[in-house]
Amino acid sequence: MAKIFAFTDGACSGNPGPGGWGALLQAKEGEAVTKERTLKGGEAMTTNNRMELMAAISALEALAKPTRLTVVTDSAYVKGGITEWMAGWKRKGWRTSAGKPVKNEDLWRRLDEAAARHDVTWQWVKGHAGHPENERADELAREGMAPFKPGRARA
């Protein structure tokens, strides 16, 4: 049976500034990739954390049926939020331990809903460290950002 992976990344030129997200979805039999799909997008004014979240959300929302998969991210913010902090935020009405509103609550709620449809294992990898699939997700994120960078003509 194939194992499903979603490699996700976000990028921002300035923080806030133009940003992009990318996701590489792969089905693997052993080490062999049997199916692959790429996703990317961006926004004119955003933050790196929002783009990291959008990459994970987009990957999960792209799956048509409930799926067991591993989401691989280089964002400690995304992995920590979904695996460690979210339960407390929800208990506290989307407030942090300091009582402040959770930043990016709209996207955290969307990620929570998207993840609930699937059986997700979350994995962190060091970014820009030569991990091939993470590097491809980074390329997709930069491609998603490109149309929104100053001086670029928009299609």
CYANA upper distance limits for C-alpha pairs under 8 A (distance plus 0.5 A):
  1 MET  CA     29 GLU  CA      7.33
  2 ALA  CA     27 ALA  CA      6.20
  2 ALA  CA     28 LYS  CA      5.68
  2 ALA  CA     29 GLU  CA      5.39
  2 ALA  CA     30 GLY  CA      8.33
  3 LYS  CA     27 ALA  CA      6.03
  3 LYS  CA     28 LYS  CA      5.69
  3 LYS  CA     29 GLU  CA      7.02
  3 LYS  CA     68 ARG  CA      8.39
  3 LYS  CA     69 LEU  CA      7.30
  4 ILE  CA     25 LEU  CA      7.80
  4 ILE  CA     26 GLN  CA      6.24
  4 ILE  CA     27 ALA  CA      5.04
  4 ILE  CA     28 LYS  CA      6.91
  4 ILE  CA     68 ARG  CA      7.42
  4 ILE  CA     69 LEU  CA      5.25
  4 ILE  CA     70 THR  CA      6.95
  5 PHE  CA     24 LEU  CA      8.49
  5 PHE  CA     25 LEU  CA      6.18
  5 PHE  CA     26 GLN  CA      5.71
  5 PHE  CA     27 ALA  CA      6.93
  5 PHE  CA     28 LYS  CA      8.39
  5 PHE  CA     69 LEU  CA      5.96
  5 PHE  CA     70 THR  CA      5.33
  5 PHE  CA     71 VAL  CA      6.35
  5 PHE  CA     72 VAL  CA      7.70
  6 ALA  CA     23 ALA  CA      6.93
  6 ALA  CA     24 LEU  CA      6.10
  6 ALA  CA     25 LEU  CA      4.92
  6 ALA  CA     26 GLN  CA      6.94
  6 ALA  CA     56 ALA  CA      8.39
  6 ALA  CA     59 ALA  CA      6.89
  6 ALA  CA     69 LEU  CA      7.82
  6 ALA  CA     70 THR  CA      6.76
  6 ALA  CA     71 VAL  CA      5.20
  6 ALA  CA     72 VAL  CA      6.52
  7 PHE  CA     23 ALA  CA      6.02
  7 PHE  CA     24 LEU  CA      5.55
  7 PHE  CA     25 LEU  CA      6.89
  7 PHE  CA     71 VAL  CA      6.47
  7 PHE  CA     72 VAL  CA      5.23
  7 PHE  CA     73 THR  CA      6.61
  7 PHE  CA    133 GLU  CA      6.79
  7 PHE  CA    134 ASN  CA      6.49
  7 PHE  CA    137 ALA  CA      6.64
  8 THR  CA     21 TRP  CA      8.09
  8 THR  CA     22 GLY  CA      6.29
  8 THR  CA     23 ALA  CA      4.91
  8 THR  CA     24 LEU  CA      6.99
  8 THR  CA     52 GLU  CA      7.75
  8 THR  CA     55 ALA  CA      5.83
  8 THR  CA     56 ALA  CA      6.37
  8 THR  CA     59 ALA  CA      8.11
  8 THR  CA     71 VAL  CA      7.76
  8 THR  CA     72 VAL  CA      6.74
  8 THR  CA     73 THR  CA      5.75
  8 THR  CA     74 ASP  CA      8.15
  8 THR  CA    134 ASN  CA      7.44
  8 THR  CA    137 ALA  CA      6.01
  8 THR  CA    138 ASP  CA      8.21
  9 ASP  CA     21 TRP  CA      6.28
  9 ASP  CA     22 GLY  CA      5.93
  9 ASP  CA     23 ALA  CA      7.04
  9 ASP  CA     51 MET  CA      8.00
  9 ASP  CA     52 GLU  CA      5.94
  9 ASP  CA     55 ALA  CA      6.39
  9 ASP  CA     56 ALA  CA      8.34
  9 ASP  CA     73 THR  CA      6.82
  9 ASP  CA     74 ASP  CA      7.27
  9 ASP  CA     75 SER  CA      8.06
  9 ASP  CA    134 ASN  CA      7.65
  9 ASP  CA    137 ALA  CA      5.89
  9 ASP  CA    138 ASP  CA      5.94
  9 ASP  CA    141 ALA  CA      6.74
 10 GLY  CA     19 GLY  CA      7.94
 10 GLY  CA     20 GLY  CA      6.27
 10 GLY  CA     21 TRP  CA      4.75
 10 GLY  CA     22 GLY  CA      6.84
 10 GLY  CA     48 ASN  CA      6.55
 10 GLY  CA     49 ASN  CA      7.87
 10 GLY  CA     50 ARG  CA      8.35
 10 GLY  CA     51 MET  CA      5.05
 10 GLY  CA     52 GLU  CA      4.70
 10 GLY  CA     53 LEU  CA      8.19
 10 GLY  CA     54 MET  CA      8.21
 10 GLY  CA     55 ALA  CA      6.86
 10 GLY  CA    138 ASP  CA      7.29
 10 GLY  CA    141 ALA  CA      5.95
 10 GLY  CA    142 ARG  CA      8.48
 11 ALA  CA     19 GLY  CA      5.98
 11 ALA  CA     20 GLY  CA      5.73
 11 ALA  CA     21 TRP  CA      6.71
 11 ALA  CA     48 ASN  CA      6.04
 11 ALA  CA     51 MET  CA      6.91
 11 ALA  CA     52 GLU  CA      7.90
 11 ALA  CA    138 ASP  CA      7.74
 11 ALA  CA    141 ALA  CA      6.22
 11 ALA  CA    142 ARG  CA      6.71
 11 ALA  CA    145 MET  CA      7.77
 12 CYS  CA     16 PRO  CA      7.75
 12 CYS  CA     17 GLY  CA      6.70
 12 CYS  CA     18 PRO  CA      6.26
 12 CYS  CA     19 GLY  CA      4.56
 12 CYS  CA     20 GLY  CA      6.87
 12 CYS  CA     46 THR  CA      7.97
 12 CYS  CA     47 THR  CA      6.72
 12 CYS  CA     48 ASN  CA      5.57
 12 CYS  CA     51 MET  CA      8.08
 12 CYS  CA    145 MET  CA      7.84
 13 SER  CA     17 GLY  CA      5.99
 13 SER  CA     18 PRO  CA      6.01
 13 SER  CA     19 GLY  CA      6.69
 13 SER  CA    149 LYS  CA      8.18
 14 GLY  CA     18 PRO  CA      7.54
 14 GLY  CA     47 THR  CA      8.38
 15 ASN  CA     46 THR  CA      7.67
 15 ASN  CA     47 THR  CA      5.59
 15 ASN  CA     48 ASN  CA      6.86
 16 PRO  CA     45 MET  CA      6.72
 16 PRO  CA     46 THR  CA      5.63
 16 PRO  CA     47 THR  CA      5.07
 16 PRO  CA     48 ASN  CA      7.90
 17 GLY  CA     44 ALA  CA      7.22
 17 GLY  CA     45 MET  CA      5.17
 17 GLY  CA     46 THR  CA      5.93
 17 GLY  CA     47 THR  CA      6.96
 18 PRO  CA     42 GLY  CA      8.04
 18 PRO  CA     43 GLU  CA      6.42
 18 PRO  CA     44 ALA  CA      4.96
 18 PRO  CA     45 MET  CA      5.37
 18 PRO  CA     46 THR  CA      6.57
 18 PRO  CA     47 THR  CA      8.37
 18 PRO  CA    145 MET  CA      6.75
 18 PRO  CA    148 PHE  CA      6.07
 18 PRO  CA    149 LYS  CA      6.21
 19 GLY  CA     42 GLY  CA      5.91
 19 GLY  CA     43 GLU  CA      5.95
 19 GLY  CA     44 ALA  CA      6.99
 19 GLY  CA     45 MET  CA      7.28
 19 GLY  CA     46 THR  CA      6.38
 19 GLY  CA     47 THR  CA      7.20
 19 GLY  CA     48 ASN  CA      7.33
 19 GLY  CA     51 MET  CA      7.04
 19 GLY  CA    141 ALA  CA      8.37
 19 GLY  CA    142 ARG  CA      8.32
 19 GLY  CA    144 GLY  CA      7.98
 19 GLY  CA    145 MET  CA      5.27
 19 GLY  CA    148 PHE  CA      7.81
 20 GLY  CA     40 LYS  CA      7.72
 20 GLY  CA     41 GLY  CA      6.07
 20 GLY  CA     42 GLY  CA      4.36
 20 GLY  CA     43 GLU  CA      6.89
 20 GLY  CA     51 MET  CA      6.40
 20 GLY  CA    141 ALA  CA      5.16
 20 GLY  CA    142 ARG  CA      6.39
 20 GLY  CA    143 GLU  CA      7.67
 20 GLY  CA    144 GLY  CA      5.05
 20 GLY  CA    145 MET  CA      4.40
 20 GLY  CA    146 ALA  CA      8.16
 21 TRP  CA     40 LYS  CA      6.01
 21 TRP  CA     41 GLY  CA      6.00
 21 TRP  CA     42 GLY  CA      6.47
 21 TRP  CA     51 MET  CA      5.68
 21 TRP  CA     52 GLU  CA      6.99
 21 TRP  CA     54 MET  CA      6.95
 21 TRP  CA     55 ALA  CA      5.55
 21 TRP  CA    137 ALA  CA      8.47
 21 TRP  CA    138 ASP  CA      8.31
 21 TRP  CA    140 LEU  CA      7.28
 21 TRP  CA    141 ALA  CA      4.44
 21 TRP  CA    142 ARG  CA      7.75
 21 TRP  CA    144 GLY  CA      6.45
 21 TRP  CA    145 MET  CA      7.73
 22 GLY  CA     38 THR  CA      7.97
 22 GLY  CA     39 LEU  CA      6.13
 22 GLY  CA     40 LYS  CA      4.82
 22 GLY  CA     41 GLY  CA      7.24
 22 GLY  CA     55 ALA  CA      5.96
 22 GLY  CA    137 ALA  CA      5.56
 22 GLY  CA    138 ASP  CA      6.99
 22 GLY  CA    139 GLU  CA      7.95
 22 GLY  CA    140 LEU  CA      5.02
 22 GLY  CA    141 ALA  CA      4.60
 22 GLY  CA    142 ARG  CA      8.28
 22 GLY  CA    144 GLY  CA      7.38
 23 ALA  CA     38 THR  CA      6.30
 23 ALA  CA     39 LEU  CA      5.58
 23 ALA  CA     40 LYS  CA      6.85
 23 ALA  CA     55 ALA  CA      6.21
 23 ALA  CA     56 ALA  CA      7.82
 23 ALA  CA     58 SER  CA      8.01
 23 ALA  CA     59 ALA  CA      6.52
 23 ALA  CA    137 ALA  CA      5.81
 23 ALA  CA    140 LEU  CA      7.45
 23 ALA  CA    141 ALA  CA      8.21
 24 LEU  CA     36 GLU  CA      7.73
 24 LEU  CA     37 ARG  CA      6.54
 24 LEU  CA     38 THR  CA      5.22
 24 LEU  CA     39 LEU  CA      7.03
 24 LEU  CA     59 ALA  CA      8.36
 24 LEU  CA    133 GLU  CA      7.72
 24 LEU  CA    136 ARG  CA      7.71
 24 LEU  CA    137 ALA  CA      6.26
 25 LEU  CA     36 GLU  CA      6.11
 25 LEU  CA     37 ARG  CA      5.63
 25 LEU  CA     38 THR  CA      6.70
 25 LEU  CA     59 ALA  CA      7.63
 26 GLN  CA     33 VAL  CA      6.96
 26 GLN  CA     34 THR  CA      7.98
 26 GLN  CA     35 LYS  CA      6.22
 26 GLN  CA     36 GLU  CA      5.03
 26 GLN  CA     37 ARG  CA      7.10
 27 ALA  CA     33 VAL  CA      6.30
 27 ALA  CA     34 THR  CA      6.06
 27 ALA  CA     35 LYS  CA      5.59
 27 ALA  CA     36 GLU  CA      6.96
 28 LYS  CA     32 ALA  CA      5.90
 28 LYS  CA     33 VAL  CA      4.91
 28 LYS  CA     34 THR  CA      6.01
 28 LYS  CA     35 LYS  CA      7.76
 29 GLU  CA     33 VAL  CA      6.98
 29 GLU  CA     34 THR  CA      7.14
 38 THR  CA    140 LEU  CA      8.27
 39 LEU  CA     58 SER  CA      8.10
 39 LEU  CA     59 ALA  CA      7.94
 39 LEU  CA    140 LEU  CA      7.82
 40 LYS  CA     55 ALA  CA      8.18
 40 LYS  CA    140 LEU  CA      6.23
 40 LYS  CA    141 ALA  CA      6.61
 40 LYS  CA    143 GLU  CA      7.78
 40 LYS  CA    144 GLY  CA      5.62
 41 GLY  CA    141 ALA  CA      7.60
 41 GLY  CA    143 GLU  CA      8.35
 41 GLY  CA    144 GLY  CA      4.76
 41 GLY  CA    145 MET  CA      7.36
 42 GLY  CA     51 MET  CA      8.07
 42 GLY  CA    141 ALA  CA      8.17
 42 GLY  CA    144 GLY  CA      5.37
 42 GLY  CA    145 MET  CA      5.46
 42 GLY  CA    148 PHE  CA      7.76
 43 GLU  CA    145 MET  CA      7.36
 43 GLU  CA    148 PHE  CA      6.94
 44 ALA  CA    145 MET  CA      8.44
 44 ALA  CA    148 PHE  CA      5.45
 44 ALA  CA    149 LYS  CA      7.81
 46 THR  CA     50 ARG  CA      7.16
 46 THR  CA     51 MET  CA      7.91
 47 THR  CA     51 MET  CA      6.95
 48 ASN  CA     52 GLU  CA      6.71
 49 ASN  CA     53 LEU  CA      6.74
 49 ASN  CA     77 TYR  CA      7.73
 49 ASN  CA     78 VAL  CA      8.34
 50 ARG  CA     54 MET  CA      6.61
 50 ARG  CA    104 ASN  CA      7.36
 50 ARG  CA    107 LEU  CA      7.88
 51 MET  CA     55 ALA  CA      6.66
 52 GLU  CA     56 ALA  CA      7.19
 52 GLU  CA     75 SER  CA      7.23
 52 GLU  CA     78 VAL  CA      7.40
 53 LEU  CA     57 ILE  CA      6.62
 53 LEU  CA     78 VAL  CA      6.82
 53 LEU  CA    107 LEU  CA      7.13
 53 LEU  CA    108 TRP  CA      7.97
 53 LEU  CA    111 LEU  CA      7.84
 54 MET  CA     58 SER  CA      6.30
 54 MET  CA    107 LEU  CA      7.81
 55 ALA  CA     59 ALA  CA      6.74
 56 ALA  CA     60 LEU  CA      6.83
 56 ALA  CA     71 VAL  CA      7.88
 56 ALA  CA    111 LEU  CA      7.80
 57 ILE  CA     61 GLU  CA      6.48
 57 ILE  CA    107 LEU  CA      8.49
 57 ILE  CA    110 ARG  CA      7.51
 57 ILE  CA    111 LEU  CA      5.69
 57 ILE  CA    114 ALA  CA      6.97
 57 ILE  CA    115 ALA  CA      8.46
 58 SER  CA     62 ALA  CA      6.46
 59 ALA  CA     63 LEU  CA      7.53
 60 LEU  CA    114 ALA  CA      6.31
 60 LEU  CA    115 ALA  CA      7.02
 60 LEU  CA    118 HIS  CA      8.37
 61 GLU  CA    114 ALA  CA      6.42
 63 LEU  CA     67 THR  CA      7.79
 66 PRO  CA    117 ARG  CA      6.01
 66 PRO  CA    118 HIS  CA      5.33
 66 PRO  CA    119 ASP  CA      7.99
 67 THR  CA    117 ARG  CA      8.26
 67 THR  CA    118 HIS  CA      5.52
 67 THR  CA    119 ASP  CA      6.62
 67 THR  CA    120 VAL  CA      8.47
 68 ARG  CA    118 HIS  CA      6.46
 68 ARG  CA    119 ASP  CA      4.98
 68 ARG  CA    120 VAL  CA      6.42
 69 LEU  CA    118 HIS  CA      8.10
 69 LEU  CA    119 ASP  CA      6.87
 69 LEU  CA    120 VAL  CA      5.73
 69 LEU  CA    121 THR  CA      6.84
 70 THR  CA    120 VAL  CA      6.18
 70 THR  CA    121 THR  CA      5.14
 70 THR  CA    122 TRP  CA      6.31
 70 THR  CA    123 GLN  CA      7.41
 71 VAL  CA    120 VAL  CA      7.34
 71 VAL  CA    121 THR  CA      6.74
 71 VAL  CA    122 TRP  CA      5.56
 71 VAL  CA    123 GLN  CA      6.60
 72 VAL  CA    122 TRP  CA      6.70
 72 VAL  CA    123 GLN  CA      5.25
 72 VAL  CA    124 TRP  CA      6.24
 72 VAL  CA    125 VAL  CA      7.34
 72 VAL  CA    134 ASN  CA      8.39
 73 THR  CA     78 VAL  CA      8.03
 73 THR  CA     79 LYS  CA      7.69
 73 THR  CA    122 TRP  CA      8.23
 73 THR  CA    123 GLN  CA      6.81
 73 THR  CA    124 TRP  CA      5.55
 73 THR  CA    125 VAL  CA      6.61
 73 THR  CA    134 ASN  CA      8.03
 74 ASP  CA    124 TRP  CA      5.86
 74 ASP  CA    125 VAL  CA      5.39
 74 ASP  CA    126 LYS  CA      5.93
 74 ASP  CA    127 GLY  CA      5.54
 74 ASP  CA    134 ASN  CA      8.01
 75 SER  CA     79 LYS  CA      6.86
 75 SER  CA    124 TRP  CA      7.37
 75 SER  CA    127 GLY  CA      8.49
 76 ALA  CA     80 GLY  CA      6.09
 76 ALA  CA    124 TRP  CA      7.34
 77 TYR  CA     81 GLY  CA      6.28
 78 VAL  CA     82 ILE  CA      6.63
 79 LYS  CA     83 THR  CA      6.43
 79 LYS  CA     84 GLU  CA      8.35
 79 LYS  CA    122 TRP  CA      6.91
 79 LYS  CA    123 GLN  CA      7.64
 79 LYS  CA    124 TRP  CA      7.15
 80 GLY  CA     84 GLU  CA      5.68
 80 GLY  CA     85 TRP  CA      6.83
 81 GLY  CA     85 TRP  CA      5.27
 81 GLY  CA     86 MET  CA      5.99
 82 ILE  CA     86 MET  CA      6.02
 82 ILE  CA    108 TRP  CA      8.49
 82 ILE  CA    112 ASP  CA      7.97
 83 THR  CA    122 TRP  CA      8.07
 85 TRP  CA     89 TRP  CA      6.84
 86 MET  CA     90 LYS  CA      6.61
 87 ALA  CA     91 ARG  CA      6.79
 88 GLY  CA     92 LYS  CA      6.65
 88 GLY  CA     96 THR  CA      8.23
 88 GLY  CA     97 SER  CA      8.39
 89 TRP  CA     93 GLY  CA      6.69
 89 TRP  CA     94 TRP  CA      4.90
 89 TRP  CA     95 ARG  CA      5.72
 89 TRP  CA     96 THR  CA      6.33
 89 TRP  CA     97 SER  CA      8.27
 89 TRP  CA    102 VAL  CA      7.80
 90 LYS  CA     94 TRP  CA      5.52
 90 LYS  CA     95 ARG  CA      8.02
 92 LYS  CA     96 THR  CA      7.91
 94 TRP  CA    101 PRO  CA      6.69
 94 TRP  CA    102 VAL  CA      6.21
 94 TRP  CA    105 GLU  CA      7.67
 95 ARG  CA     99 GLY  CA      5.70
 95 ARG  CA    100 LYS  CA      5.74
 95 ARG  CA    101 PRO  CA      5.07
 95 ARG  CA    102 VAL  CA      5.81
 96 THR  CA    100 LYS  CA      5.77
 96 THR  CA    101 PRO  CA      6.71
 96 THR  CA    102 VAL  CA      6.25
101 PRO  CA    105 GLU  CA      8.37
104 ASN  CA    108 TRP  CA      6.76
105 GLU  CA    109 ARG  CA      6.52
106 ASP  CA    110 ARG  CA      6.85
107 LEU  CA    111 LEU  CA      6.49
108 TRP  CA    112 ASP  CA      6.55
109 ARG  CA    113 GLU  CA      6.73
110 ARG  CA    114 ALA  CA      6.63
111 LEU  CA    115 ALA  CA      6.42
112 ASP  CA    116 ALA  CA      6.58
113 GLU  CA    117 ARG  CA      7.53
114 ALA  CA    118 HIS  CA      7.99
115 ALA  CA    119 ASP  CA      7.95
115 ALA  CA    120 VAL  CA      7.18
125 VAL  CA    131 HIS  CA      8.39
125 VAL  CA    134 ASN  CA      8.46
126 LYS  CA    131 HIS  CA      8.49
127 GLY  CA    131 HIS  CA      8.12
127 GLY  CA    134 ASN  CA      7.44
127 GLY  CA    135 GLU  CA      8.31
128 HIS  CA    134 ASN  CA      8.24
128 HIS  CA    135 GLU  CA      7.20
130 GLY  CA    134 ASN  CA      8.30
130 GLY  CA    135 GLU  CA      7.17
131 HIS  CA    135 GLU  CA      6.54
132 PRO  CA    136 ARG  CA      6.82
133 GLU  CA    137 ALA  CA      6.72
134 ASN  CA    138 ASP  CA      6.65
135 GLU  CA    139 GLU  CA      6.76
136 ARG  CA    140 LEU  CA      6.75
137 ALA  CA    141 ALA  CA      6.69
138 ASP  CA    142 ARG  CA      6.74
139 GLU  CA    143 GLU  CA      6.66
140 LEU  CA    144 GLY  CA      6.57
141 ALA  CA    145 MET  CA      6.73
142 ARG  CA    146 ALA  CA      6.61
143 GLU  CA    147 PRO  CA      8.28
145 MET  CA    149 LYS  CA      7.17
146 ALA  CA    152 ARG  CA      7.92
147 PRO  CA    152 ARG  CA      6.45
147 PRO  CA    153 ALA  CA      7.42
147 PRO  CA    154 ARG  CA      6.24
147 PRO  CA    155 ALA  CA      8.26
148 PHE  CA    152 ARG  CA      7.35
148 PHE  CA    154 ARG  CA      7.92
